[in-house]
Every structure is written in C-alpha cells, then in structure tokens.
Amino acid sequence: MPDVKKATFNLPVEELEALKALAAEEHKSVTEILRRAIKAEMFLTDTYKQGSKVLIETKDHEMREVIRA
C-alpha cells in the first residue's frame, strides 16, 4: 500500500450526504468512494487531454457523450 496521509476537506452538506449515501449503497468506506472519484477524474482528464471523447452506452444502447463543466 502506498504511503497514506490524513487530509481534511470542507464540503457542502449535500455533497457530504451524497458521499455517505454512495458509500452505504456500495458497502464501501467514504475514503474508498473518494479514491474512486479521484481515479475517475484522472481518467477523464487524461482522456480529454489526448483529444478523445468519453461515451456512455445507455440501457437502450444509445451512446451519450460525457461532458464536464
């Protein structure tokens, strides 16, 4: 396991509650959900830097592009 350092963040109440809800739904820790979110953001950033698009296929097989604000 890589070196670990404790960090403190300030989040709006709604975002903190959403984070806790995701953790409960996935049976994961809040820390694990944050790690996954960071990795997903890193993937998106790298993909867009390469000039590529990120697409999601809906359950109806429709392709939708992921657009970041």
Secondary structure as UniProt FT lines:
FT   HELIX           13..26
FT   HELIX           30..49
FT   TURN            50..51
FT   STRAND          55..57
FT   TURN            59..60
FT   STRAND          63..65
//
